[in-house]
Amino acid sequence: MAVDESSGGAEPRVAVVTGAGRGIGKAVAAELAARGFRIVLADVDGTAVHAAATELGARARAVTVDLRHPDAAAVLARAAVSEFGRLDVWVNNAGVLGDGPFADELPELSAHMVDVNLGAVLAGCRAAWTAMREHGGGHIVNVASACALKPLAGLATYSATKAAVLALSEALRREGRRATGPRVSAVLPYVVDTAAGRGLGRSLFRPLRPREVAVAVARVVQRPRARSVVPRRMGWVLAAAGLLPERVRDSVDDLLGVDALALDADTPRRTTYRDELAARAHEPPAAPHAGHIGQPQDAPPPRDLPQPPDESGQRPSPAVDERLAPAVDEEQGLLLAAAVERLYPVRPGAELTAELLAVTGPPLGSVSAARLDRRLHQAMVAPVRHLLEGGGRRWRPLLMASVIEALGQDGGRYGELMAACELMHTGSLLIDDIQDGAELRRGRPAGHLVHGTAPVITAGTAAYFSMDRAVRRALPADPALRTAVYEAYLGAVRAAHAGQALDLQGHHEEMAVALKSGDNAALLELLTLTHRLKSGAPVASLFLIGATVGGATPAQREALAALGSAVGTAYQITDDVADLTGVRNRGVLTKRRAEDLLNAKVTYPLAWAVALLPRQEMRALWTEVVAGLDEDSALRAAKRIEACGALDRCTREADRLLEEAWTAVAGLLPASPARERLEQLCSVTVQRHRIA
């Protein structure tokens, strides 16, 4: 029977192990599980890591993740905390080993080793450090290499990355000691008998077995120390060798054949590993998704399984594709996901580059062209996909499809137009989060915290122009229709920017007037205008585009555009409500509660509170908001606003807007299941608990 050395009978501790699909990582996960830990195994090879987790049983969960992606470690940390409620140990084990003469090493392979061996460790340390400090401390173990202490010929880049990991570990250990942060240790093994080490030349010591390294990691976790060389006698040998004069040391190394370890490697035994490494080095990192926990990356998502209600008491629908499509209609969801993939594909390519550049120029060589493909994808596509893959119900494009079908046409023909409208919304959210200083969006770090502020501004703005590419694809031979779509779309972009400008200016002056008079009518009028411009106009445009390509009459187009405006405006009103009550998806907070109050923002609930709270109490509340609230006082303020009935007034106003607009539309559309579905979708969009 395994003894839980991790907790002394208390709740089992939780460890994340990277590179856990095979080799050292798999052995570390097994060793910690045997000592009572719950384990989250992470690896880029989904099949291998899920097989490894299955072997460990109920204590283990698997996450398919490419740790080169800048957001991967943060997603992995959240997955561990979400699954097990805590994070105690993080083992940065994932690594790659490129061997051979330095002059023969391809730049792509050098960059790949730096990305995995150092970049992923940096990101892992940062994610673990943040999560552990929030939960009261923990332990980070970085698996480096004996090459960090004795760099070898034929392993120049590898040795450099491992030396950097050792330096990082020591610096963080010292910082944690002074700031009561997590403990940090480095484990430095000699050559290990794994795919990465197999075929390297012989030297004084036999290759280690993966479990020997795993035991060393477990010992460091149990009894923390700064560094641990494996085997221990290797540490003594290296320490003694460091005292020798350089010429003597080199002579001893030549006698023992130390540098022949990599320079004289058994090429046939290393061919498979080298080929896999080269292929991986040329692939861009796949974006992470916490939903991969417990499920192979290429497995279909679960369907038709009842989901537990969230904190609002509502039961979310099962997802068709939790990253890119909602579950209201499976077929349309898949069509939308495919259209998004065509406009903003997960991988770079020459066709995408040509569309993004929109100009022709002198041809580039194959290597330069491939590099340009990657650079443009990273700069313009990756930040947008970061937010797209965070989830969301994609109600805007589904409403457009429903408008088209309510007019008796096939919505599936216009997937690119729907995708472009969703991409416009995504781009606006990326920039909105920068302007608001938001930290969280859809349960993951806001885009600017992952990709940087300047790149996200560029990528978010560029997303507005995806409609140009979509129109060329969807309407290649109809100039008049294309012009009508452009006019509807550009009008919405212009109006949305005006609404955002009013929103950023804030409504403090109007709030002051309302507080003085006790009359909130003018304040509500300005807030409604702001919401109608910022959120109503984009939805009105997609309804109008749907009506235009669906062949609507002028009266139908006008009424449908008004319905879209009402849906978008009502949605924004209830979004103000959701800010105070909190937005969760399957129990995970996707947006900070009371974020608008923390930013001293005038919202619909605050405007209604002016008329519902006693004047002195409301003035005092607003004074506190303007002075700056901490999270506890913001939550108390939210409860006061809720208790006065302001949220109920907001909900009733949203329902009124929707009801009046639908009444005008209903008589203009032929009775059909598609019309009923459009009505249902409009209602669900405004009234359900949702992800912003």
C-alpha positions, 0 to 999 in steps of 0.5 A: 500500500502506497504511503502518502508522503505528500500530506501526512494524511491531509488532502492529497497534494497536486503536482503538474509534470510536463513532458509526461507522455514518456521517459523521465516525465512519465516516471516522475508522474508515476513516482509522485502518484505512488507517494500519494500525489494527484497528478496532471500529466502534460505533453505535446503527444496527446496519445502518449500522455493519455495512455500514461494517465490511464496507467496511473488511474483515478489520481491522474489527469492528462492535458495535451499541450504544446508548451512552446505556445506563450499561453500554454503554461497558464492554461495548464496551471488553471486546468490543474487548479480547476480539476483538483482545487490546488497546485503544490508541485510543478515539475518542468521536465519537458525538453528536447536534445539536438546533438552534433557539430554546432556548425551543422545545426540548423537555426530552426533546431537551435530555436526549437531547443531554446523554446522548449528547454528554456522558454517553456521552463520560464513560462512554467515557472511563471505560471506555477509561481503565480498559482502557488503564491495565490494558494499559499506556496509550493515547490517548482522542480526544474529538470536540467542536465549535468551538461549545465555544470559541464557543457559538452562538445556536440551539445552546445545549444542543449548545454546552453539551455540547461545552464540557463535553467540552472541559473534560473532555478538558483535565482528564483530559489533566492527570490522565493527565500526572500519573498516567502515564495515557492521553493525552487530546485534543479535536478541535473541528471546524466545521460538517461536511457530515453528516446532523447538520450538513446544512441549517445556515445559511452562514457564513464557512467552507464545511462540512467534509467528514468525511474532513477531520475524520478526518485531524485525528483521525489526526494527533492520534493520531500526534502528541498535542496537547491540542486541534485546531480544524478547520480550523486557521484557524478556531482562529486566528480564534476566538483573535483574536476572543477578544481583542476587546471584547464589543461589537466581537465581537458586531458582527463576528458580526452582520456575518458572520451567525454566529448565523444558522447555527442560527437560520436553518437550512434547515428542509426539509433538516433535517426528516428528521434532526430527526424521527429525533432526536426519535424516538430521544430518546423511546426508552429505551436498549437494553441492550448485549451484547458478543455483538453484535460482528460481527453485526447486532443484528436478525440471528438468532444463529448456529446449529448451528456447532461451538464451540471447547472452553473451558479445561476441555476441554468444548465449549459448546452453541450458544445459541438466544438468548445473552442469555436462553436456553440451548441445551439445547432451542431451543423451550423456550429461546425460550418462556422468553425470551418469558416473561421479556420479558412479566414484565421487558420491555426497554422500559417501558410502561403495562401493566408500570407498572400491574403493578409499582405493584399499586395504582390511583390518579388518572390521570396526563397522557400526558407524566407517565405516560410519564415514570413508565413510564421511571422505574420501568423504569430503577429496577426492571427495568433492573438485573435485565435487566443481569444477565439479558443477561449470559448463563447457561444458564438450567438452573433453568427448563428443569429445571422444564419437564422435570419437568412433561413427565416427568409427561406435561404440557406445560411450555410452558403455564407459561413465566411460572412458570419465568421467575419462578423465574429472576428470583428467582435473578437478584435473589438474585445481584444482592444477593449480589454486593453482599454479597460485594463482587463485581466481575464476574458473567457476564463483565460488571461486577456490577450494583451497579457499573453501576446503584448499590448502593441501586437494585440492592438495591431491584430485586433484592428486587423480583425476588422478587415477580415470582412473584405476577405470574407466577401471576396470568398462568399460573393465572388461574382456579385458586385452590387451585393458586395457593395451592400454588404460593405456598406452595412458592415462599415457603418457598424464599425463606424458606429461601434467606434463612436460607442466605444469612444463614449464608453471610454469617456465615461458618464461621470458628468451625467452621473453627477447631474443625476445624483444632484437631481435624483432624476436618472432619465438623461443618464439612462438615455445616454447609456442606452445610446452608448450601448446601441452604438457599441453593441447594438450597431454591430448586431444590427449590421449582421442582421442587415447583412443576413437580410440582404443576402437572404433577399429580404424586402426593404421593409423586412431589412429595416425591421430585421436591422432594428431587431438586431439593434435591440438584441445587441443593446439588450445584450449589453444591458444584461452584460452590465448585470452579469458584471455584478453577479459574476459570469461562470462557465461550468463553475469556472469564473470567466470574468471578474465579478464587479469589474466595472465597479472596480474601474469606476464605470457608470453602468445600467445598474448604477444608473437605476440605483440613482432612482432606487437608493436613498439619495444620500446612500447613493451619493456615498456609494458613488463617492466610494466608487470614484475613490477606488474600491478594493475587491471586497468593497466592490462586492459589497457595493454590488450587493447593495445595488442588487438589493435595491432592485436595480438589476430587475429594472435592467432585465425588464428594460432588456426584455422590453426592447426585445419584445417591441422589436420582435413584434415589428418583425414577426408579421413580416416573416413567413410562419415557419420553424426557422422563424420560431428558431430566430425568435428563440435565439434572440430570446436566449441571447438576451436572457441566458447566463453567458460568456461575454 
